Amino acid sequence: MEETPPTLRVVVISPVRIYVEGLAHLLDAEPGIRLTGTAGGVDTAMPLLDRPDVDVILLDMTGDMAGERGLTVLHRLAGITAVPCVVLGIPDRPAEVIACAEAGIAGYVTNEHGFADLVGTLRSATRGEFTCGADIAAGLVGRLALLARDRRPAALVNLTSRELEIAALIESGYSNKEIARLLQIQLTTAKNHVHNILEKLGVRGRGQVMAAVRGRQWGTETARPPLRVLAESS
């Protein structure tokens, strides 16, 4: 017998009233989802976000909310709440998705996705999973490498760019097999890289690599759990 997933409590934010009412109607009628509330913007959403019964935020980033305005809203949300945020309506292109990921999104749905995709993405976001296409995943991993190079401290200075990528993925909880799939390398190659990282850092296990990355590379841990990027199968 399959276990029934927990009820997902959602807040919808959209400046378009008819749009937010339509989303609210669909979500509230979906089994396993409870609409906690709706708002036209971050300011009016504040009383809802302070409540303990919110699992995920759905932010409409279409129309006037596209581009920089939407990114500004995302940065505001990231600064006031640790509740994961899924955005609706951004293009499925690396530049746009990566910009939103850096602003704190936990998932996204494009205009081409259906309602079932939206529900699945909302649930994935609460599990810390970020599902995207292979090209988006490659872009996100590449961005991790750039950040790692820019912020590399003495403890990690001897790691190559590829090893920094893999150290960041280890910190996010990926197994060797998952790292090999994401980076499109052989499993033995991934294992060799992990072995080299352990040797260079002078540590004995993946847990100590995670501690080195969290404590020395980025300084402090974020209130949000690290996302697990899941590349969709072609």
C-alpha positions as CSV (number, residue, x, y, z in Angstrom):
1,M,0.0,0.0,0.0
2,E,1.4,3.3,-1.1
3,E,2.0,6.0,1.6
4,T,-0.2,9.1,1.2
5,P,2.0,12.2,0.8
6,P,1.6,14.8,3.5
7,T,-0.8,17.7,2.8
8,L,1.1,20.6,1.1
9,R,0.3,24.0,2.4
10,V,0.8,26.7,-0.3
11,V,0.8,30.5,-0.5
12,V,0.3,32.0,-3.9
13,I,1.7,35.5,-4.7
14,S,0.7,37.2,-8.0
15,P,-0.1,40.9,-8.8
16,V,-2.8,39.7,-11.3
17,R,-6.0,39.1,-9.3
18,I,-7.8,36.9,-11.8
19,Y,-4.6,34.8,-12.2
20,V,-4.1,34.3,-8.5
21,E,-7.8,33.4,-8.1
22,G,-7.5,30.8,-10.9
23,L,-4.4,29.3,-9.4
24,A,-6.0,29.3,-5.9
25,H,-9.1,27.5,-7.2
26,L,-7.1,24.8,-9.0
27,L,-4.7,24.2,-6.0
28,D,-7.5,24.2,-3.4
29,A,-9.3,21.6,-5.4
30,E,-6.3,19.3,-5.7
31,P,-6.1,16.4,-3.2
32,G,-3.2,16.7,-0.9
33,I,-2.9,20.5,-1.2
34,R,-4.3,23.1,1.0
35,L,-4.3,26.8,0.1
36,T,-3.0,28.8,3.1
37,G,-3.6,32.1,1.4
38,T,-3.0,34.5,-1.6
39,A,-1.4,37.9,-1.9
40,G,-0.8,40.5,-4.6
41,G,2.8,41.1,-3.4
42,V,5.4,40.5,-0.8
43,D,4.1,43.2,1.6
44,T,0.6,41.8,1.6
45,A,2.0,38.3,1.9
46,M,4.0,39.0,5.1
47,P,1.2,38.0,7.5
48,L,0.9,34.7,5.7
49,L,4.6,34.0,5.6
50,D,4.9,34.5,9.4
51,R,2.5,31.6,10.0
52,P,3.9,28.2,10.8
53,D,1.5,26.4,8.4
54,V,3.2,27.3,5.1
55,D,5.3,24.7,3.2
56,V,5.9,26.4,-0.1
57,I,5.4,29.7,-1.9
58,L,4.2,29.9,-5.5
59,L,5.3,33.2,-7.1
60,D,4.0,34.3,-10.4
61,M,6.8,35.8,-12.5
62,T,4.8,36.5,-15.7
63,G,3.9,39.9,-17.2
64,D,5.1,42.8,-15.1
65,M,6.9,40.4,-12.7
66,A,9.2,39.1,-15.4
67,G,12.9,40.0,-15.4
68,E,14.5,42.3,-12.8
69,R,11.3,43.1,-10.9
70,G,10.7,39.4,-10.3
71,L,14.3,38.9,-9.2
72,T,14.0,41.8,-6.8
73,V,10.9,40.1,-5.2
74,L,12.8,36.8,-5.0
75,H,15.7,38.5,-3.2
76,R,13.2,40.1,-0.7
77,L,11.6,36.7,-0.1
78,A,14.9,35.0,0.5
79,G,15.8,37.7,3.1
80,I,12.6,37.3,5.1
81,T,11.7,33.6,5.0
82,A,13.2,30.2,4.7
83,V,10.1,28.8,3.1
84,P,11.0,27.3,-0.4
85,C,9.7,29.4,-3.3
86,V,8.7,28.0,-6.7
87,V,8.4,30.5,-9.6
88,L,5.9,30.2,-12.4
89,G,6.3,31.5,-15.9
90,I,10.1,31.9,-16.4
91,P,11.7,30.7,-19.7
92,D,13.4,27.4,-19.7
93,R,16.8,28.9,-20.5
94,P,20.0,28.6,-18.5
95,A,20.5,32.4,-18.0
96,E,17.0,33.0,-16.6
97,V,16.9,29.9,-14.5
98,I,20.4,30.4,-13.0
99,A,19.6,34.1,-12.2
100,C,16.5,32.9,-10.3
101,A,18.4,30.1,-8.6
102,E,21.0,32.6,-7.3
103,A,18.0,34.7,-6.0
104,G,16.8,31.7,-4.0
105,I,14.2,29.7,-6.0
106,A,13.6,26.1,-5.0
107,G,12.0,25.2,-8.3
108,Y,10.4,26.6,-11.4
109,V,7.6,25.9,-13.9
110,T,7.5,27.4,-17.4
111,N,4.4,28.5,-19.4
112,E,4.7,25.2,-21.3
113,H,4.2,23.0,-18.2
114,G,0.8,21.7,-17.1
115,F,-0.9,21.7,-13.7
116,A,0.4,18.2,-12.9
117,D,4.0,19.5,-13.5
118,L,3.3,22.4,-11.1
119,V,2.0,20.1,-8.4
120,G,5.1,17.9,-8.8
121,T,7.4,20.8,-8.7
122,L,5.8,22.2,-5.5
123,R,6.3,18.8,-3.8
124,S,9.9,18.4,-5.1
125,A,10.7,21.9,-3.7
126,T,9.7,20.9,-0.2
127,R,12.1,17.9,-0.5
128,G,15.0,20.1,-1.5
129,E,15.0,18.7,-5.1
130,F,15.5,21.0,-8.1
131,T,14.4,19.3,-11.3
132,C,15.6,20.7,-14.6
133,G,16.8,19.8,-18.0
134,A,20.4,18.6,-18.6
135,D,21.5,22.0,-20.1
136,I,20.1,23.8,-17.1
137,A,21.9,21.4,-14.7
138,A,25.1,21.9,-16.6
139,G,24.8,25.6,-16.2
140,L,24.1,25.4,-12.5
141,V,27.1,23.2,-12.0
142,G,29.2,25.6,-14.0
143,R,28.0,28.5,-11.9
144,L,29.0,26.5,-8.8
145,A,32.5,26.2,-10.1
146,L,32.8,29.9,-10.8
147,L,31.6,30.7,-7.3
148,A,34.0,28.2,-5.9
149,R,36.9,29.7,-7.7
150,D,36.0,33.3,-6.6
151,R,35.7,32.3,-3.0
152,R,38.4,29.7,-2.7
153,P,40.1,29.9,0.7
154,A,43.5,28.5,1.8
155,A,42.0,25.2,2.8
156,L,40.7,24.5,-0.7
157,V,43.3,26.3,-2.7
158,N,44.9,23.1,-4.0
159,L,41.7,21.8,-5.6
160,T,41.3,22.0,-9.3
161,S,38.2,23.5,-10.9
162,R,36.7,20.1,-11.4
163,E,37.4,19.0,-7.8
164,L,35.8,22.2,-6.5
165,E,32.7,21.4,-8.6
166,I,32.6,17.9,-7.1
167,A,33.3,19.2,-3.5
168,A,30.3,21.5,-3.9
169,L,28.1,18.6,-5.1
170,I,29.3,16.4,-2.1
171,E,28.3,19.2,0.2
172,S,24.9,19.1,-1.3
173,G,24.6,15.4,-0.6
174,Y,25.2,13.8,-4.0
175,S,26.5,10.3,-4.2
176,N,29.4,9.4,-6.6
177,K,26.9,7.9,-9.0
178,E,24.8,11.0,-9.0
179,I,27.9,13.2,-9.5
180,A,29.0,11.1,-12.5
181,R,25.5,11.5,-14.1
182,L,25.3,15.2,-13.5
183,L,28.8,15.9,-14.8
184,Q,28.5,13.3,-17.6
185,I,31.7,11.5,-16.5
186,Q,32.5,7.8,-15.8
187,L,31.7,6.6,-12.2
188,T,35.4,5.5,-11.8
189,T,36.4,9.1,-12.8
190,A,34.1,10.6,-10.2
191,K,35.5,8.2,-7.5
192,N,39.0,9.2,-8.4
193,H,38.2,12.9,-8.1
194,V,36.6,12.2,-4.7
195,H,39.7,10.3,-3.6
196,N,41.9,13.2,-4.7
197,I,39.8,15.7,-2.8
198,L,40.1,13.6,0.4
199,E,43.8,13.4,0.0
200,K,44.3,17.1,-0.7
201,L,42.1,18.2,2.2
202,G,43.6,15.7,4.5
203,V,40.2,14.3,5.6
204,R,38.9,10.8,5.8
205,G,35.3,10.9,4.6
206,R,32.6,12.8,2.8
207,G,31.3,14.3,6.0
208,Q,34.5,16.1,6.6
209,V,34.5,17.4,3.0
210,M,31.1,18.8,3.6
211,A,32.3,20.5,6.8
212,A,35.3,22.0,4.9
213,V,33.1,23.4,2.2
214,R,30.4,24.7,4.5
215,G,32.7,26.1,7.2
216,R,35.7,27.4,5.1
217,Q,34.5,28.1,1.6
218,W,31.2,30.0,2.1
219,G,31.8,31.0,5.8
220,T,28.3,30.5,7.1
221,E,25.5,28.2,6.3
222,T,22.3,29.4,4.8
223,A,18.9,28.9,6.5
224,R,17.8,27.0,3.5
225,P,18.9,23.4,2.9
226,P,21.1,22.8,-0.1
227,L,19.2,22.0,-3.3
228,R,19.6,18.7,-5.0
229,V,19.6,19.4,-8.8
230,L,17.9,16.5,-10.6
231,A,18.5,16.5,-14.4
232,E,15.5,15.3,-16.3
233,S,16.0,12.3,-18.6
234,S,16.0,13.1,-22.3
